[in-house]
Protein backbone atom coordinates (compact mmCIF):
# COMPACT_ATOMS: atom_id res chain seq x y z
CA UNK A 1 0.00 0.00 0.00
CA UNK A 2 1.40 3.36 -1.01
CA UNK A 3 1.39 6.71 0.77
CA UNK A 4 -1.31 8.12 -1.49
CA UNK A 5 -3.57 5.15 -0.77
CA UNK A 6 -3.25 5.76 2.98
CA UNK A 7 -4.01 9.48 2.56
CA UNK A 8 -7.03 8.66 0.38
CA UNK A 9 -8.27 6.14 2.97
CA UNK A 10 -7.96 8.73 5.77
CA UNK A 11 -9.74 11.31 3.64
CA UNK A 12 -12.53 8.82 2.94
CA UNK A 13 -12.78 7.84 6.63
CA UNK A 14 -12.89 11.40 7.93
CA UNK A 15 -14.75 13.25 5.18
CA UNK A 16 -16.42 10.59 3.00
CA UNK A 17 -14.54 11.82 -0.05
CA UNK A 18 -12.57 9.76 -2.53
CA UNK A 19 -10.27 10.85 -5.37
CA UNK A 20 -12.50 9.85 -8.27
CA UNK A 21 -15.98 10.50 -9.57
CA UNK A 22 -16.29 6.86 -10.63
CA UNK A 23 -17.30 4.81 -7.57
CA UNK A 24 -16.20 1.54 -9.19
CA UNK A 25 -12.58 2.73 -8.99
CA UNK A 26 -12.53 2.65 -5.17
CA UNK A 27 -14.21 -0.74 -4.84
CA UNK A 28 -11.72 -3.56 -5.34
CA UNK A 29 -12.47 -5.82 -8.30
CA UNK A 30 -14.66 -8.70 -7.12
CA UNK A 31 -15.71 -6.86 -3.93
CA UNK A 32 -19.16 -5.44 -3.23
CA UNK A 33 -18.01 -2.49 -1.12
CA UNK A 34 -15.10 -0.36 0.01
CA UNK A 35 -14.69 0.24 3.75
CA UNK A 36 -12.31 2.01 6.10
CA UNK A 37 -12.13 1.79 9.89
CA UNK A 38 -10.11 4.55 11.55
CA UNK A 39 -9.43 4.63 15.31
CA UNK A 40 -8.02 7.70 17.03
CA UNK A 41 -7.74 9.40 20.41
CA UNK A 42 -8.87 12.93 21.34
CA UNK A 43 -8.70 14.29 24.89
CA UNK A 44 -7.99 10.80 26.30
CA UNK A 45 -11.11 9.34 24.63
CA UNK A 46 -10.85 6.59 22.01
CA UNK A 47 -13.02 6.97 18.92
CA UNK A 48 -13.69 4.88 15.84
CA UNK A 49 -15.12 5.94 12.50
CA UNK A 50 -16.25 3.32 10.01
CA UNK A 51 -17.19 4.35 6.51
CA UNK A 52 -18.49 2.00 3.84
CA UNK A 53 -19.42 2.64 0.24
CA UNK A 54 -21.22 0.37 -2.20
CA UNK A 55 -22.11 1.33 -5.74
CA UNK A 56 -25.47 2.66 -4.50
CA UNK A 57 -25.22 3.43 -0.77
CA UNK A 58 -22.91 4.77 1.91
CA UNK A 59 -22.72 4.16 5.65
CA UNK A 60 -21.03 6.07 8.46
CA UNK A 61 -20.67 4.68 11.96
CA UNK A 62 -19.06 6.86 14.64
CA UNK A 63 -18.28 5.33 18.05
CA UNK A 64 -16.62 6.14 21.37
CA UNK A 65 -14.97 3.49 23.52
CA UNK A 66 -16.55 3.15 26.96
CA UNK A 67 -15.62 0.33 29.35
CA UNK A 68 -13.74 -1.51 26.57
CA UNK A 69 -16.82 -1.50 24.29
CA UNK A 70 -17.68 0.69 21.33
CA UNK A 71 -20.75 2.87 21.91
CA UNK A 72 -22.42 4.05 18.71
CA UNK A 73 -22.63 7.86 18.43
CA UNK A 74 -23.92 7.75 14.86
CA UNK A 75 -26.81 9.94 13.93
CA UNK A 76 -29.63 9.05 11.57
CA UNK A 77 -28.01 10.72 8.56
CA UNK A 78 -24.43 10.33 7.40
CA UNK A 79 -24.00 14.12 7.30
CA UNK A 80 -24.96 14.38 11.00
CA UNK A 81 -22.45 11.67 11.95
CA UNK A 82 -19.76 13.49 9.99
CA UNK A 83 -20.68 16.78 11.71
CA UNK A 84 -20.34 15.08 15.13
CA UNK A 85 -16.94 13.68 14.11
CA UNK A 86 -15.75 17.15 13.08
CA UNK A 87 -16.85 18.56 16.46
CA UNK A 88 -14.80 15.92 18.27
CA UNK A 89 -11.80 16.59 16.03
CA UNK A 90 -12.32 20.35 16.46
CA UNK A 91 -12.08 20.84 12.71
CA UNK A 92 -14.12 23.43 10.85
CA UNK A 93 -15.68 23.04 7.41
CA UNK A 94 -13.00 25.34 5.94
CA UNK A 95 -10.23 23.20 7.44
CA UNK A 96 -11.90 20.11 5.95
CA UNK A 97 -11.95 21.65 2.50
CA UNK A 98 -8.29 22.64 2.75
CA UNK A 99 -7.29 19.16 3.99
CA UNK A 100 -9.33 17.30 1.41
CA UNK A 101 -8.19 19.35 -1.60
CA UNK A 102 -4.46 19.29 -0.97
C-alpha positions as CSV (number, residue, x, y, z in Angstrom):
1,X,0.0,0.0,0.0
2,X,1.4,3.4,-1.0
3,X,1.4,6.7,0.8
4,X,-1.3,8.1,-1.5
5,X,-3.6,5.1,-0.8
6,X,-3.3,5.8,3.0
7,X,-4.0,9.5,2.6
8,X,-7.0,8.7,0.4
9,X,-8.3,6.1,3.0
10,X,-8.0,8.7,5.8
11,X,-9.7,11.3,3.6
12,X,-12.5,8.8,2.9
13,X,-12.8,7.8,6.6
14,X,-12.9,11.4,7.9
15,X,-14.8,13.2,5.2
16,X,-16.4,10.6,3.0
17,X,-14.5,11.8,-0.1
18,X,-12.6,9.8,-2.5
19,X,-10.3,10.9,-5.4
20,X,-12.5,9.9,-8.3
21,X,-16.0,10.5,-9.6
22,X,-16.3,6.9,-10.6
23,X,-17.3,4.8,-7.6
24,X,-16.2,1.5,-9.2
25,X,-12.6,2.7,-9.0
26,X,-12.5,2.7,-5.2
27,X,-14.2,-0.7,-4.8
28,X,-11.7,-3.6,-5.3
29,X,-12.5,-5.8,-8.3
30,X,-14.7,-8.7,-7.1
31,X,-15.7,-6.9,-3.9
32,X,-19.2,-5.4,-3.2
33,X,-18.0,-2.5,-1.1
34,X,-15.1,-0.4,0.0
35,X,-14.7,0.2,3.7
36,X,-12.3,2.0,6.1
37,X,-12.1,1.8,9.9
38,X,-10.1,4.6,11.6
39,X,-9.4,4.6,15.3
40,X,-8.0,7.7,17.0
41,X,-7.7,9.4,20.4
42,X,-8.9,12.9,21.3
43,X,-8.7,14.3,24.9
44,X,-8.0,10.8,26.3
45,X,-11.1,9.3,24.6
46,X,-10.9,6.6,22.0
47,X,-13.0,7.0,18.9
48,X,-13.7,4.9,15.8
49,X,-15.1,5.9,12.5
50,X,-16.3,3.3,10.0
51,X,-17.2,4.3,6.5
52,X,-18.5,2.0,3.8
53,X,-19.4,2.6,0.2
54,X,-21.2,0.4,-2.2
55,X,-22.1,1.3,-5.7
56,X,-25.5,2.7,-4.5
57,X,-25.2,3.4,-0.8
58,X,-22.9,4.8,1.9
59,X,-22.7,4.2,5.6
60,X,-21.0,6.1,8.5
61,X,-20.7,4.7,12.0
62,X,-19.1,6.9,14.6
63,X,-18.3,5.3,18.1
64,X,-16.6,6.1,21.4
65,X,-15.0,3.5,23.5
66,X,-16.5,3.2,27.0
67,X,-15.6,0.3,29.3
68,X,-13.7,-1.5,26.6
69,X,-16.8,-1.5,24.3
70,X,-17.7,0.7,21.3
71,X,-20.7,2.9,21.9
72,X,-22.4,4.0,18.7
73,X,-22.6,7.9,18.4
74,X,-23.9,7.7,14.9
75,X,-26.8,9.9,13.9
76,X,-29.6,9.1,11.6
77,X,-28.0,10.7,8.6
78,X,-24.4,10.3,7.4
79,X,-24.0,14.1,7.3
80,X,-25.0,14.4,11.0
81,X,-22.4,11.7,12.0
82,X,-19.8,13.5,10.0
83,X,-20.7,16.8,11.7
84,X,-20.3,15.1,15.1
85,X,-16.9,13.7,14.1
86,X,-15.7,17.1,13.1
87,X,-16.9,18.6,16.5
88,X,-14.8,15.9,18.3
89,X,-11.8,16.6,16.0
90,X,-12.3,20.4,16.5
91,X,-12.1,20.8,12.7
92,X,-14.1,23.4,10.8
93,X,-15.7,23.0,7.4
94,X,-13.0,25.3,5.9
95,X,-10.2,23.2,7.4
96,X,-11.9,20.1,6.0
97,X,-11.9,21.7,2.5
98,X,-8.3,22.6,2.7
99,X,-7.3,19.2,4.0
100,X,-9.3,17.3,1.4
101,X,-8.2,19.3,-1.6
102,X,-4.5,19.3,-1.0
